[in-house]
Amino acid sequence: MRRAAIYCRISQDREGAGLGVARQEADCRTLVERRGWQVAGVYPDNDVSAYSGSPRPAWRRLLEDIEAGAIDAIVCWHVDRLTRSPRELEDVIDLADRRGVELATVTGEIDLATPTGRLIARMLGAAARHEAEHKAERQKRQRRQNAEAGKVSGGGMRPYGYAEDRITIINEEADIIREAARRALAGESLASVCRDFEKRDIRTPSGRHWLPTTLRRMLAAARISGRREHIPRSSFQTTRPLLGEIVADAVWPAIIDPIDSDRLRVLLNDPTRDYRRQAATGRTYLLSGILRCGRCGHRMNGRPRSGVPRYVCPNVPGSGACGGIATNAARTDQHARDMLLTALDSPTMAERLHQDSGDDNNLADLVRADEEQLEELAQAWAAREISRKEWMAARTPIDARLDKNRAQLANLSRSSPLLPFIGTIEEMLARWEEMNVSQQRAIITATIRTITVAPADPRRRWDPDRFTFDWLA
């Protein structure tokens, strides 16, 4: 008696009930019984697409069992339930050759032992692939149209800040989003914000604690500014791009201002930042990496000696560091703070920062205007009002402007932490003392490029003249 494996698959199970798979299994069992075979196992892949290339655990297990000689026949509802990839279908045909495996489908007889049966299987497989590709194209176009109409995108977990209808704002969560946006724009690291949220037991819609990567994606989304974003993704892409094209005003209300959203999107898309590797614990040393060894130029790191925090040039073999410079961390931090406050206590500095802030707003407006112009161009091309050649010719200078303005916006946004910090010496000192190390470092990096530490004078216990500050313009 042949040992038959029933393979069932459904690519979309909206209700999560597995009813489609259950119906396939019932029909396949009837076929097995009619053939006089024995059901050796059922291999269900529920809500898994064969076209997308997503892993199919049951399918892999079935192939392994066939190779092990435990299965003599495969029973499925239709060939397109088995696979929508001609390459995988050839694997099944190869198994039929090597292992004598039969294929039976509820919708018709297919004999893989004959050339005609294989031709029919290949034709059905090609037709299934063709239909899958057309379906994917229709769905892609439909998603684009929904985005351009500002409609809500369905599926998945509800977005943080909004109710299940994805339109109604949840005020408590909206306040958290505004707080996180304000802190990120002030230069605080996302890891620091996440640690604070964990202490306060602020969780994501799935009930988990926030991670820098998930917080980054939420803050970079145009959704929280009341705008509809379209992020097309090819089937071969495993990671969803962070930013998409803003194509319309959304039907839901905004939580943060679009200008702040534009600043966040530029800031959080900075390729020099690796949010996946941000430290899980709080930063301890304020000036690590900012200090430079005056002998070899290597970055200095925090490292205690006998329990006393210090900054040292690390003596690591192969790094090029000399290991010959060290300085007391507490006194160095205090000296850097005093120099910083003195530099910021200047009417010229305050005037320059406010000028940068105005430029920041103007650049954000220019970026948004170019994005809207690209949208209008795309709509004109879709309506066949212009040719593809005309569309490309018009798009090229707009893309160039966008790249230039986004780069300038990124540079100006780095000074944004200073705006709420600037004041009198007494006011800035009070604000400094209330900040955590991550927030203090944001102020430092907005004003100081590097601090070079010269060798110590053995005749002086503390020598502030050892430190040379390279100020940002």
C-alpha positions as CSV (number, residue, x, y, z in Angstrom):
1,M,0.0,0.0,0.0
2,R,1.4,3.4,-1.0
3,R,2.2,5.8,1.8
4,A,0.7,9.2,0.8
5,A,1.6,12.6,2.1
6,I,-1.1,15.2,2.0
7,Y,0.3,18.7,1.3
8,C,-2.0,21.7,1.9
9,R,-1.2,25.3,1.5
10,I,-3.1,28.6,1.5
11,S,-1.3,31.9,0.9
12,Q,-3.7,34.2,2.8
13,D,-5.6,33.3,5.9
14,R,-7.2,36.6,6.9
15,E,-9.1,35.2,9.8
16,G,-6.3,32.9,11.0
17,A,-8.7,30.0,11.3
18,G,-6.9,27.7,8.8
19,L,-10.3,26.8,7.2
20,G,-8.8,26.8,3.6
21,V,-6.2,24.3,4.6
22,A,-8.8,22.1,6.4
23,R,-11.0,22.0,3.3
24,Q,-8.0,21.0,1.1
25,E,-7.1,18.2,3.6
26,A,-10.7,16.8,3.6
27,D,-10.8,16.6,-0.2
28,C,-7.3,15.1,-0.3
29,R,-8.3,12.4,2.3
30,T,-11.2,11.5,0.1
31,L,-8.9,11.1,-2.9
32,V,-6.4,8.9,-0.8
33,E,-9.3,6.7,0.3
34,R,-10.5,6.3,-3.3
35,R,-7.0,5.3,-4.5
36,G,-6.7,2.8,-1.7
37,W,-3.6,4.5,-0.3
38,Q,-2.6,5.1,3.3
39,V,-2.2,8.6,4.8
40,A,1.4,8.7,6.0
41,G,1.2,12.4,7.1
42,V,-0.4,15.8,6.6
43,Y,1.9,18.7,5.8
44,P,0.1,22.0,6.1
45,D,1.6,25.4,5.3
46,N,-1.0,27.9,6.4
47,D,-0.8,31.6,5.2
48,V,2.4,31.0,3.3
49,S,2.9,32.1,-0.3
50,A,4.8,29.8,-2.7
51,Y,5.2,32.8,-5.1
52,S,6.9,35.1,-2.6
53,G,9.7,32.6,-1.9
54,S,8.9,32.7,1.9
55,P,10.1,29.7,3.8
56,R,7.6,26.8,3.9
57,P,8.5,24.5,6.8
58,A,6.0,21.8,6.0
59,W,7.2,21.7,2.4
60,R,10.8,21.3,3.4
61,R,9.8,18.6,5.9
62,L,7.9,16.8,3.1
63,L,11.0,16.8,0.8
64,E,13.2,15.5,3.6
65,D,10.7,12.6,4.3
66,I,10.6,11.7,0.6
67,E,14.4,11.6,0.4
68,A,14.4,9.4,3.5
69,G,12.0,6.9,1.7
70,A,9.1,7.5,4.1
71,I,6.7,8.8,1.3
72,D,5.6,7.1,-1.9
73,A,3.0,9.6,-3.2
74,I,2.1,13.3,-2.8
75,V,-1.6,14.3,-2.8
76,C,-2.6,18.0,-3.1
77,W,-5.7,19.9,-4.1
78,H,-4.1,21.4,-7.3
79,V,-0.6,21.8,-8.7
80,D,-0.6,25.5,-7.8
81,R,-1.1,24.5,-4.1
82,L,2.1,22.5,-4.4
83,T,4.2,25.2,-5.9
84,R,4.0,28.3,-8.1
85,S,7.7,28.1,-9.1
86,P,8.6,26.1,-12.2
87,R,12.0,25.5,-10.5
88,E,10.4,23.8,-7.6
89,L,8.1,21.8,-9.9
90,E,11.1,20.4,-11.6
91,D,12.4,19.3,-8.2
92,V,9.1,17.3,-7.8
93,I,9.5,15.8,-11.2
94,D,13.1,14.8,-10.3
95,L,11.8,13.1,-7.2
96,A,9.3,11.2,-9.2
97,D,12.2,9.9,-11.4
98,R,14.6,9.0,-8.5
99,R,12.1,7.8,-5.9
100,G,9.1,6.7,-8.0
101,V,6.9,9.2,-6.2
102,E,3.4,9.6,-7.6
103,L,1.5,12.9,-7.7
104,A,-2.3,13.0,-7.4
105,T,-4.4,16.1,-7.3
106,V,-8.1,16.5,-6.5
107,T,-8.7,18.6,-9.6
108,G,-7.4,16.1,-12.1
109,E,-5.0,13.2,-12.9
110,I,-1.4,14.0,-13.5
111,D,1.0,11.1,-14.2
112,L,4.6,12.3,-13.7
113,A,5.8,8.9,-15.0
114,T,4.8,9.8,-18.6
115,P,6.0,12.7,-20.8
116,T,2.4,13.8,-21.4
117,G,1.7,14.0,-17.6
118,R,4.9,16.0,-17.1
119,L,3.9,18.4,-19.9
120,I,0.5,18.9,-18.3
121,A,2.1,19.5,-14.9
122,R,4.6,22.0,-16.4
123,M,1.8,23.8,-18.3
124,L,-0.3,24.0,-15.1
125,G,2.7,25.2,-13.2
126,A,3.5,27.9,-15.8
127,A,-0.1,29.1,-15.8
128,A,-0.1,29.3,-12.0
129,R,3.1,31.3,-12.1
130,H,1.6,33.6,-14.7
131,E,-1.5,34.2,-12.5
132,A,0.6,34.8,-9.4
133,E,2.7,37.4,-11.2
134,H,-0.4,39.2,-12.5
135,K,-2.0,39.1,-9.1
136,A,1.1,40.6,-7.5
137,E,1.1,43.4,-10.1
138,R,-2.6,44.1,-9.5
139,Q,-2.1,44.2,-5.8
140,K,1.0,46.5,-6.1
141,R,-1.0,48.9,-8.2
142,Q,-3.9,48.8,-5.8
143,R,-1.7,49.6,-2.9
144,R,-0.3,52.6,-4.8
145,Q,-3.7,53.9,-5.6
146,N,-4.8,53.5,-2.0
147,A,-1.7,55.4,-0.9
148,E,-2.3,58.2,-3.4
149,A,-5.9,58.5,-2.1
150,G,-4.5,58.8,1.5
151,K,-6.4,55.7,2.5
152,V,-5.7,53.5,5.5
153,S,-3.5,50.4,4.8
154,G,-5.0,47.3,6.3
155,G,-3.4,44.2,7.9
156,G,-0.9,43.7,10.6
157,M,-0.7,45.2,14.1
158,R,-2.4,48.6,14.7
159,P,0.1,51.5,14.5
160,Y,1.1,53.0,17.9
161,G,-0.8,56.1,18.7
162,Y,-4.0,55.1,16.8
163,A,-6.9,52.8,17.6
164,E,-7.8,49.6,15.7
165,D,-9.5,51.7,13.0
166,R,-6.1,53.3,12.3
167,I,-7.7,56.7,12.3
168,T,-8.8,57.6,15.9
169,I,-5.9,58.9,18.0
170,I,-5.2,57.4,21.4
171,N,-4.3,60.4,23.4
172,E,-2.0,58.7,25.9
173,E,0.0,57.0,23.2
174,A,0.1,60.2,21.1
175,D,1.7,62.0,24.1
176,I,4.4,59.3,24.2
177,I,5.1,59.8,20.5
178,R,5.4,63.5,20.9
179,E,7.8,63.0,23.8
180,A,9.9,60.5,21.9
181,A,10.1,62.8,18.9
182,R,11.1,65.8,21.0
183,R,13.8,63.8,22.7
184,A,15.2,62.3,19.5
185,L,15.3,65.8,17.9
186,A,17.1,67.0,21.0
187,G,19.8,64.5,20.2
188,E,19.1,61.9,22.8
189,S,19.9,58.4,21.6
190,L,17.0,56.1,20.9
191,A,18.6,53.5,23.2
192,S,18.3,56.0,26.1
193,V,14.7,56.7,25.3
194,C,13.9,53.0,25.2
195,R,15.6,52.4,28.5
196,D,13.4,55.2,30.0
197,F,10.3,53.7,28.5
198,E,11.1,50.3,29.9
199,K,11.5,51.8,33.4
200,R,8.0,53.4,33.0
201,D,6.6,50.2,31.5
202,I,5.6,51.9,28.2
203,R,5.1,49.1,25.7
204,T,4.4,48.6,21.9
205,P,1.0,47.6,20.6
206,S,2.2,44.0,20.7
207,G,2.9,44.3,24.5
208,R,6.7,44.2,24.1
209,H,9.2,46.8,25.4
210,W,10.5,49.3,22.8
211,L,13.8,48.6,21.0
212,P,15.8,51.3,19.2
213,T,15.0,49.7,15.8
214,T,11.2,49.6,16.5
215,L,11.2,53.1,17.9
216,R,13.2,54.4,14.9
217,R,10.7,52.9,12.5
218,M,7.8,54.4,14.3
219,L,9.3,57.9,14.5
220,A,10.4,57.8,10.9
221,A,7.0,56.9,9.6
222,A,5.2,59.7,7.8
223,R,1.9,58.3,9.3
224,I,2.4,60.1,12.6
225,S,2.5,63.5,10.8
226,G,-0.9,62.7,9.0
227,R,0.7,61.9,5.7
228,R,0.4,58.8,3.5
229,E,3.6,57.1,2.7
230,H,4.1,54.4,-0.1
231,I,6.9,51.9,0.4
232,P,7.0,49.5,-2.5
233,R,8.9,46.3,-1.9
234,S,9.9,43.6,-4.3
235,S,9.2,40.0,-3.4
236,F,13.0,39.3,-3.0
237,Q,13.4,42.0,-0.4
238,T,13.4,40.6,3.1
239,T,13.7,43.9,4.9
240,R,11.2,46.7,4.6
241,P,12.8,50.0,3.6
242,L,12.7,52.6,6.4
243,L,11.5,55.5,4.3
244,G,9.0,55.6,1.4
245,E,7.6,58.2,-0.9
246,I,5.1,60.6,0.8
247,V,2.3,60.6,-1.8
248,A,-0.7,62.3,-0.1
249,D,-2.2,63.8,3.0
250,A,-3.8,61.0,4.9
251,V,-7.4,60.6,6.1
252,W,-6.3,60.3,9.7
253,P,-5.2,63.3,11.9
254,A,-1.5,64.1,12.6
255,I,0.2,63.6,15.9
256,I,3.3,65.6,15.2
257,D,4.0,68.5,12.9
258,P,5.1,67.6,9.3
259,I,8.3,69.8,9.7
260,D,9.3,67.8,12.8
261,S,8.5,64.6,10.9
262,D,10.8,65.7,8.0
263,R,13.6,66.4,10.5
264,L,13.2,63.0,12.1
265,R,13.2,61.2,8.8
266,V,16.4,62.9,7.8
267,L,18.0,62.3,11.2
268,L,16.9,58.7,11.6
269,N,17.9,57.7,8.1
270,D,21.5,58.8,8.7
271,P,23.7,55.9,7.4
272,T,26.4,56.6,9.9
273,R,24.1,55.5,12.8
274,D,23.7,51.8,13.5
275,Y,20.5,51.5,15.5
276,R,20.8,47.7,15.6
277,R,24.0,47.8,17.6
278,Q,23.2,50.6,20.1
279,A,24.2,49.7,23.6
280,A,21.6,47.9,25.8
281,T,22.9,49.7,28.9
282,G,23.3,53.4,29.6
283,R,26.3,55.4,28.4
284,T,28.8,55.9,31.3
285,Y,31.5,58.1,29.7
286,L,30.5,61.4,28.2
287,L,33.5,62.0,25.9
288,S,34.4,58.5,24.7
289,G,35.4,58.8,21.0
290,I,35.4,62.6,21.1
291,L,38.7,62.8,22.9
292,R,41.8,62.2,20.8
293,C,45.3,61.2,21.9
294,G,47.7,64.0,21.4
295,R,50.5,61.6,20.5
296,C,49.0,59.2,18.0
297,G,45.6,60.8,17.3
298,H,43.7,57.6,18.2
299,R,40.2,57.8,19.8
300,M,40.3,57.7,23.7
301,N,37.9,55.5,25.6
302,G,36.6,55.3,29.1
303,R,38.4,52.8,31.3
304,P,38.7,52.9,35.2
305,R,41.9,52.3,37.2
306,S,41.6,51.3,40.8
307,G,37.9,52.3,40.6
308,V,38.6,55.8,39.3
309,P,37.0,56.6,35.9
310,R,39.6,57.7,33.3
311,Y,39.9,58.3,29.6
312,V,42.8,56.5,28.1
313,C,44.4,55.9,24.7
314,P,43.7,52.1,24.5
315,N,46.9,50.0,24.1
316,V,45.3,47.5,21.8
317,P,47.7,45.5,19.6
318,G,47.2,46.3,15.9
319,S,45.0,49.3,16.5
320,G,47.8,51.9,16.1
321,A,47.0,53.4,19.5
322,C,50.1,54.2,21.6
323,G,48.5,53.8,25.0
324,G,50.5,56.7,26.4
325,I,47.8,59.3,27.3
326,A,45.3,59.2,30.1
327,T,43.2,61.8,31.9
328,N,40.8,61.8,34.9
329,A,37.2,61.4,33.5
330,A,35.3,63.5,36.1
331,R,37.6,66.6,35.8
332,T,37.8,66.3,32.0
333,D,34.0,66.1,31.7
334,Q,33.7,69.2,34.0
335,H,36.3,71.1,32.0
336,A,34.5,70.3,28.7
337,R,31.2,71.4,30.2
338,D,32.6,74.7,31.3
339,M,34.2,75.4,28.0
340,L,31.0,74.5,26.2
341,L,28.8,76.7,28.4
342,T,31.2,79.6,28.0
343,A,31.1,79.2,24.2
344,L,27.3,79.0,24.1
345,D,26.9,82.1,26.3
346,S,27.3,84.3,23.3
347,P,24.7,86.5,21.5
348,T,26.5,85.6,18.3
349,M,26.0,81.9,18.9
350,A,22.3,82.4,19.8
351,E,21.7,84.4,16.7
352,R,23.4,81.8,14.5
353,L,21.4,79.0,16.0
354,H,18.1,80.8,15.4
355,Q,19.2,81.6,11.8
356,D,19.9,77.8,11.3
357,S,16.4,77.1,12.7
358,G,14.8,79.3,10.1
359,D,16.9,77.7,7.4
360,D,15.8,74.3,8.7
361,N,12.2,75.2,8.3
362,N,12.7,76.6,4.8
363,L,14.6,73.4,3.7
364,A,11.9,71.2,5.1
365,D,9.3,73.2,3.0
366,L,11.5,72.8,-0.1
367,V,11.9,69.1,0.4
368,R,8.1,68.7,0.8
369,A,7.5,70.8,-2.3
370,D,9.8,68.6,-4.4
371,E,8.2,65.5,-3.1
372,E,4.8,66.8,-4.1
373,Q,6.1,67.7,-7.5
374,L,7.3,64.2,-8.0
375,E,3.9,62.9,-7.0
376,E,2.3,65.2,-9.6
377,L,4.7,64.0,-12.3
378,A,3.9,60.3,-11.5
379,Q,0.2,61.0,-11.7
380,A,0.7,62.8,-15.1
381,W,2.7,59.8,-16.4
382,A,0.1,57.3,-15.1
383,A,-2.7,59.4,-16.9
384,R,-0.5,59.3,-20.1
385,E,-0.4,63.1,-20.1
386,I,3.4,62.9,-20.5
387,S,5.7,60.2,-21.9
388,R,8.1,58.2,-19.9
389,K,11.0,60.1,-21.4
390,E,9.4,63.4,-20.4
391,W,8.8,62.1,-16.9
392,M,12.4,61.0,-16.5
393,A,13.7,64.3,-17.9
394,A,11.6,66.3,-15.4
395,R,12.4,63.9,-12.5
396,T,16.2,64.1,-12.7
397,P,16.6,67.8,-11.6
398,I,14.0,67.3,-8.9
399,D,15.9,64.3,-7.5
400,A,19.1,66.3,-7.5
401,R,17.5,69.1,-5.6
402,L,16.0,66.7,-3.1
403,D,19.3,65.0,-2.4
404,K,21.0,68.4,-1.9
405,N,18.3,69.8,0.4
406,R,18.0,66.7,2.4
407,A,21.8,66.7,3.0
408,Q,21.6,70.4,4.1
409,L,18.6,69.6,6.3
410,A,20.6,66.8,8.0
411,N,23.5,69.1,8.7
412,L,21.3,71.9,10.1
413,S,19.2,69.4,12.2
414,R,22.3,68.4,14.1
415,S,22.2,71.8,15.9
416,S,18.6,71.4,16.9
417,P,19.5,70.1,20.4
418,L,21.0,73.5,21.2
419,L,17.9,75.6,20.6
420,P,16.0,74.6,23.8
421,F,19.3,74.5,25.7
422,I,20.7,78.0,25.1
423,G,20.2,80.6,27.8
424,T,22.2,82.3,30.6
425,I,25.2,80.4,32.2
426,E,23.0,79.7,35.2
427,E,20.1,78.4,33.1
428,M,22.3,76.2,30.9
429,L,24.1,74.8,34.0
430,A,20.8,73.9,35.6
431,R,19.6,72.2,32.4
432,W,22.9,70.3,32.1
433,E,22.5,68.9,35.6
434,E,19.0,67.6,34.8
435,M,20.2,65.7,31.6
436,N,21.3,62.1,31.4
437,V,24.7,61.3,29.7
438,S,23.1,60.7,26.3
439,Q,21.4,64.1,26.3
440,Q,24.6,65.8,27.5
441,R,26.5,64.1,24.7
442,A,24.0,65.4,22.1
443,I,24.9,69.0,23.2
444,I,28.6,68.2,23.1
445,T,28.5,66.7,19.6
446,A,26.4,69.6,18.3
447,T,29.2,72.1,19.1
448,I,32.5,70.2,19.4
449,R,34.1,68.0,16.7
450,T,37.0,66.6,18.8
451,I,39.1,67.4,21.9
452,T,42.8,66.6,21.6
453,V,44.5,65.7,24.9
454,A,48.3,66.5,25.1
455,P,50.7,64.6,27.4
456,A,50.4,65.6,31.1
457,D,52.9,67.9,32.7
458,P,54.3,66.0,35.7
459,R,54.7,69.2,37.6
460,R,51.0,70.0,37.5
461,R,48.2,67.8,39.1
462,W,45.6,69.2,36.7
463,D,46.4,71.1,33.6
464,P,43.5,72.5,31.5
465,D,45.9,73.7,28.9
466,R,46.4,70.0,27.8
467,F,43.0,70.2,26.0
468,T,42.6,71.6,22.5
469,F,39.0,72.0,21.3
470,D,38.0,71.7,17.7
471,W,34.8,73.6,17.5
472,L,32.1,73.0,14.9
473,A,31.5,76.1,12.7
